Amino acid sequence: MYAEDMSSKRCYYEILSVTRSASPDEIKKAYRRLAMKHHPDRNPDDETAEHQFKEAKEAYEVLSDQQKRGAYDQFGHAGLSGAAGMGGGAGFDDIFETIFGDFGDIFGGGRGGRRRSGAQRGADLSYNLELTLEEAVFGVAKEVHFPVLDACNACHGTGAKAGSKPVDCSDCHGRGQVHLQRGFFTVQQACPSCHGQGKVIKDPCTDCRGQGRQQKQKTLSVKIPAGVDNGDRIRLSGEGEAGGHGGPSGDLYVQIYVKEHSLFKREEENLYCEVPISFVAAVAGDELEVPTLDGKVKLKIPAETQSGKLFRLRGKGVKPVRSRAAGDLLCRVVVETPVNLTKKQKELLREFDAIVKEDPEKHSPKARSWFDGVKKFFEGK
């Protein structure tokens, strides 16, 4: 495989990180792991990875063949007659496909892949869709508009002028691959005439210049299910870019972004909101109307309610996409300090404060406890 002396070659067992007593299954698993890791399509323009891929392939081809493995175990690289690992003409992808199946199915018809039909899957697309909280909670149908490479109307995606069609490449006879002799070895590569497609277009479509696809503006009606949340993604199969040479279309991924709401904040299935209440309502109690996403409800504020207290309205939250039960609405009451008071109003409040301070343990137990704690703190200094 390489021009260097046989003595410089690494041990095949060492390359695959297996012992000399490794079973065929262990050897196969080791090669599969290395081939997936170092394959050139996963490491473009990485000569080290390409070398390691070829090295692993060579080791597997020898150790997976009982006769070759026996000769190698007895005589080392010299026992392989100078053609170690190449098997008299198998290309790199022939071995790879034996382990993984059709190369194109895994890497999308990348470099060296065998394209039997020449078809290429279209690219996936992403679309960012902004929703209101109400639309996300209750679901909505939205029209989306986006540019896309779609099948040419004139040639219906074939790339050939109307009345004609692509024909088999005369150089590779429709296989998309050619075999080249390199010394002892035969290397398989994409046909340079048809670029691995297996087909050539002798009379290209004038509308798309033989590409089979055109840039178009696409409009779709997307049904957003109830309960989606910020960051959720909806996959629309086959709504991405059209495939090349009759290949399947890619998918469209709709990424959900939910705008901030003026009243509510969502955390998973629950909604939160702040409800300002007056000082009098907090002291004496009250009944308020509070909003929910599906109407108003009554919220009873008991007497002596402290600022920051949470009230739970069950079932008034969100029903997530993958849940049967709706969450809750949690209302946090915030006691609002009166502002812009008149002189008379301030005097009345001071009178009230003086009455309360006559028995602080009864009327302000938390404040009394806090001041006692402060006093003890400084006395302990």
C-alpha positions in Angstrom: 0.0 0.0 0.0 2.9 2.3 0.8 6.3 2.7 -0.9 8.3 2.3 2.4 10.1 -0.8 3.4 8.0 -3.6 4.9 10.0 -3.4 8.2 8.6 0.2 8.7 5.0 -1.0 8.6 3.1 -1.0 11.9 1.7 -4.2 13.3 -1.9 -4.8 12.0 -3.0 -5.9 15.4 -1.6 -2.7 16.9 -3.4 -0.6 14.3 -6.8 -2.1 15.2 -5.9 -2.2 18.9 -6.8 -5.9 19.2 -4.9 -8.9 20.5 -3.4 -11.6 18.3 -6.1 -13.9 19.6 -9.0 -11.5 18.7 -12.0 -13.1 17.1 -13.3 -12.1 13.6 -16.2 -10.1 15.3 -13.7 -8.2 17.5 -11.6 -7.4 14.5 -14.7 -6.2 12.6 -15.9 -4.0 15.4 -12.4 -2.5 15.8 -12.2 -1.7 12.1 -15.7 -0.2 12.1 -14.9 2.1 14.9 -11.6 3.4 13.3 -13.2 3.7 9.8 -16.0 5.8 11.1 -13.6 8.0 13.1 -11.0 8.6 10.4 -13.1 8.5 7.2 -12.0 11.3 4.8 -15.6 12.6 4.5 -15.6 13.2 8.2 -12.1 14.7 8.1 -11.8 16.7 4.9 -8.3 17.9 3.9 -6.8 15.9 6.9 -4.0 13.8 5.5 -3.3 12.2 8.9 -6.9 11.0 9.2 -6.9 9.7 5.6 -3.6 7.8 6.2 -5.1 6.3 9.4 -8.3 5.3 7.5 -6.3 3.5 4.8 -4.0 1.9 7.4 -7.0 0.5 9.3 -8.5 -0.7 6.0 -5.3 -2.5 5.1 -5.1 -4.1 8.5 -8.7 -5.3 8.4 -8.4 -6.7 4.9 -5.6 -8.9 6.0 -6.9 -9.9 9.5 -10.4 -10.6 8.2 -9.1 -13.1 5.7 -8.2 -16.4 7.3 -5.5 -17.3 4.8 -3.9 -13.9 4.8 -4.0 -13.7 8.6 -2.3 -17.1 8.9 0.5 -16.0 6.6 0.8 -12.7 8.4 0.9 -14.4 11.8 3.7 -16.7 10.6 5.9 -14.5 8.5 4.7 -10.9 9.2 4.4 -8.4 6.3 6.9 -10.4 4.3 4.4 -13.3 4.2 2.0 -11.2 2.1 4.2 -11.1 -1.0 4.5 -7.3 -1.2 0.8 -6.8 -1.8 -0.3 -6.8 1.8 -3.8 -5.6 2.4 -4.9 -4.8 -1.1 -6.5 -8.1 -2.0 -5.7 -7.9 -5.7 -7.9 -4.9 -6.6 -10.4 -4.1 -3.8 -10.9 -0.3 -3.5 -11.0 1.4 -0.1 -14.8 1.8 -0.3 -15.4 -1.9 -1.3 -14.1 -2.9 2.1 -15.9 0.0 3.8 -19.2 -1.0 2.2 -18.8 -4.6 3.3 -18.9 -3.4 6.9 -21.3 -0.5 6.7 -23.4 -1.1 3.6 -23.9 1.5 0.9 -21.3 4.2 1.5 -23.6 6.9 0.4 -26.3 6.0 2.9 -23.9 7.0 5.7 -22.0 9.9 4.4 -24.5 11.2 1.8 -22.5 10.2 -1.3 -19.3 12.0 -0.3 -15.8 11.6 -1.8 -15.2 8.1 -3.1 -18.8 7.0 -2.4 -20.5 4.7 -4.8 -23.4 6.6 -6.4 -25.3 3.9 -8.2 -28.1 6.1 -9.4 -26.4 9.6 -9.2 -29.2 10.9 -7.1 -28.3 13.3 -4.3 -30.5 14.2 -1.3 -31.4 17.9 -1.0 -30.1 20.0 1.8 -32.1 20.5 5.0 -33.2 24.1 5.8 -33.9 25.9 9.0 -36.6 28.6 9.6 -36.9 30.8 12.7 -40.6 31.3 13.6 -41.6 33.9 16.2 -44.8 33.3 18.1 -46.7 35.1 20.8 -47.2 33.3 24.1 -50.9 32.7 23.3 -50.0 31.2 19.9 -47.5 28.9 21.5 -49.9 27.8 24.3 -53.0 27.2 22.1 -51.5 26.3 18.8 -51.8 28.2 15.5 -51.4 27.8 11.7 -48.7 30.1 10.3 -47.6 30.8 6.8 -43.9 30.8 6.3 -42.0 32.2 3.2 -38.5 31.2 2.4 -36.1 30.9 -0.6 -35.3 27.4 -1.7 -33.7 25.4 -4.5 -36.6 23.6 -6.0 -37.1 21.3 -8.9 -36.9 23.1 -12.3 -40.4 23.5 -13.8 -39.1 23.0 -17.3 -37.2 19.7 -16.9 -38.9 18.5 -13.7 -35.6 18.1 -12.0 -33.8 16.0 -14.6 -31.5 18.7 -15.9 -32.2 17.6 -19.4 -34.0 19.6 -22.1 -37.7 18.7 -22.6 -37.9 15.6 -24.8 -34.5 14.3 -23.8 -33.1 12.6 -20.7 -29.7 11.9 -19.1 -27.9 8.9 -20.5 -25.4 6.5 -19.0 -21.8 7.7 -18.9 -19.8 6.0 -21.6 -16.6 6.0 -19.5 -18.0 4.2 -16.4 -21.0 2.6 -18.1 -23.4 4.2 -15.6 -21.6 3.0 -12.4 -20.2 6.4 -11.4 -16.9 4.8 -10.5 -13.7 3.9 -12.4 -10.8 1.7 -11.3 -7.2 2.9 -11.7 -4.1 0.8 -11.5 -1.5 2.1 -9.1 1.4 -0.4 -9.1 0.3 -3.5 -7.3 -3.0 -1.9 -6.4 -6.3 -1.0 -8.0 -7.9 2.2 -6.7 -11.6 3.0 -7.1 -12.6 6.7 -7.5 -15.4 8.8 -8.9 -15.6 8.9 -12.6 -14.0 12.2 -13.9 -16.3 12.3 -16.9 -19.7 12.2 -15.0 -18.2 13.3 -11.6 -19.6 10.1 -10.0 -23.1 10.6 -11.2 -23.2 7.7 -13.6 -25.2 9.8 -16.0 -24.4 12.6 -18.4 -26.7 15.3 -19.9 -26.0 15.7 -23.6 -28.7 18.3 -24.1 -29.1 20.4 -20.9 -32.2 22.3 -19.9 -31.9 26.0 -20.8 -33.9 27.2 -17.8 -31.7 25.6 -15.1 -28.6 25.1 -17.2 -28.7 21.4 -16.6 -28.7 21.7 -12.8 -32.3 20.4 -12.4 -33.0 23.0 -9.7 -33.9 26.7 -9.6 -34.0 29.3 -6.8 -37.7 29.9 -5.9 -39.7 31.5 -3.1 -41.7 28.9 -1.3 -44.8 29.4 0.9 -46.0 26.8 3.4 -48.8 26.7 6.0 -47.2 25.3 9.1 -49.5 23.9 11.8 -48.0 24.7 15.2 -49.3 22.2 17.9 -50.6 23.6 21.2 -48.0 23.7 24.0 -44.8 24.3 22.1 -42.1 26.2 23.9 -39.1 28.4 23.2 -36.4 26.4 21.5 -38.7 23.6 20.2 -38.2 22.4 16.6 -40.7 21.1 14.2 -39.6 18.9 11.3 -41.4 19.1 8.0 -40.2 16.1 6.0 -39.4 16.7 2.3 -39.9 20.5 2.5 -36.3 21.5 2.2 -34.2 21.8 -0.9 -34.9 19.6 -3.9 -32.5 16.7 -4.4 -30.1 16.7 -7.3 -30.6 14.4 -10.2 -33.9 13.1 -9.0 -32.8 12.6 -5.4 -35.2 13.1 -2.5 -35.8 16.6 -1.0 -34.3 17.6 2.3 -36.3 18.6 5.3 -37.4 21.9 6.7 -36.8 22.5 10.5 -39.0 25.2 12.0 -37.3 26.6 15.1 -39.7 28.1 17.6 -39.0 31.5 19.4 -41.6 32.8 21.8 -41.8 36.5 22.4 -41.9 37.9 25.9 -45.4 38.6 27.3 -46.4 41.7 29.1 -48.1 39.9 32.0 -46.9 36.3 32.1 -43.7 34.4 32.2 -43.5 30.7 31.3 -41.4 28.1 33.1 -42.1 24.7 31.5 -45.8 24.0 32.1 -46.4 26.8 34.7 -47.1 30.5 34.2 -46.1 33.2 36.6 -47.4 36.7 37.0 -47.2 39.6 39.5 -50.4 41.1 41.0 -50.0 44.5 42.6 -52.4 45.0 45.6 -53.0 48.0 47.8 -51.8 48.3 51.4 -55.4 48.2 52.6 -56.2 45.0 50.6 -53.1 43.3 52.0 -54.2 44.3 55.6 -57.9 43.7 55.5 -58.2 41.2 52.6 -59.9 41.6 49.2 -61.2 39.8 46.2 -59.5 40.6 42.8 -60.0 39.8 39.2 -56.8 38.4 37.7 -56.2 37.6 34.0 -55.4 34.1 32.7 -54.7 33.1 29.1 -58.3 32.0 28.7 -60.2 34.7 30.6 -60.5 36.3 34.0 -60.8 34.5 37.4 -61.4 35.6 41.0 -58.5 35.6 43.4 -59.3 35.9 47.1 -56.7 37.8 49.1 -56.9 36.9 52.7 -56.4 39.5 55.5 -52.8 40.1 56.6 -51.3 38.9 53.3 -47.6 39.6 53.1 -45.9 41.0 49.9 -44.4 38.2 47.8 -46.9 35.6 48.7 -47.7 33.1 45.9 -51.2 32.0 45.1 -51.7 28.9 42.9 -54.5 28.7 40.3 -54.5 25.1 39.3 -54.9 24.1 35.7 -54.5 27.7 34.4 -51.0 27.2 33.1 -49.8 25.5 29.9 -50.5 22.0 28.6 -47.2 20.9 27.0 -47.1 19.1 23.7 -46.1 15.8 25.4 -48.3 16.0 28.5 -51.9 15.3 29.3 -52.2 17.7 32.2 -52.0 21.5 32.2 -49.7 23.3 34.6 -50.7 26.1 37.0 -50.8 29.9 37.1 -48.8 31.2 40.1 -49.7 34.8 41.1 -47.2 36.6 43.2 -48.8 39.5 45.1 -46.8 42.7 45.5 -48.0 45.2 48.1 -47.8 48.6 46.4 -46.6 51.5 48.6 -48.9 54.5 48.2 -47.4 57.5 46.4 -48.3 61.2 45.9 -50.1 61.3 49.2 -51.6 64.6 50.6 -50.5 66.1 53.9 -53.8 64.8 55.5 -53.2 61.3 54.2 -49.7 61.2 55.6 -50.9 62.4 59.0 -53.5 59.6 59.1 -50.8 57.1 58.3 -48.6 58.4 61.1 -51.5 58.1 63.5 -52.1 54.5 62.4 -48.4 53.7 62.7 -48.3 55.1 66.2 -51.2 52.9 67.2 -49.5 49.8 65.7 -46.3 50.6 67.6 -48.1 50.5 70.9 -48.1 46.7 70.6 -45.4 45.7 68.1 -45.3 42.0 69.1 -49.0 41.8 68.2 -49.1 43.9 65.0 -45.6 43.6 63.6 -44.1 40.3 64.8 -41.6 39.9 62.0 -40.2 43.4 62.4 -40.0 43.0 66.2 -38.2 39.7 65.8 -35.8 41.2 63.3 -34.9 44.2 65.5 -34.3 41.8 68.4 -31.9 39.8 66.3 -30.1 43.0 65.3 -29.7 44.0 68.9 -28.3 40.7 69.9 -25.9 40.8 67.0 -24.3 44.1 68.1 -24.3 43.2 71.8 -22.3 40.1 70.9 -19.6 42.1 69.2 
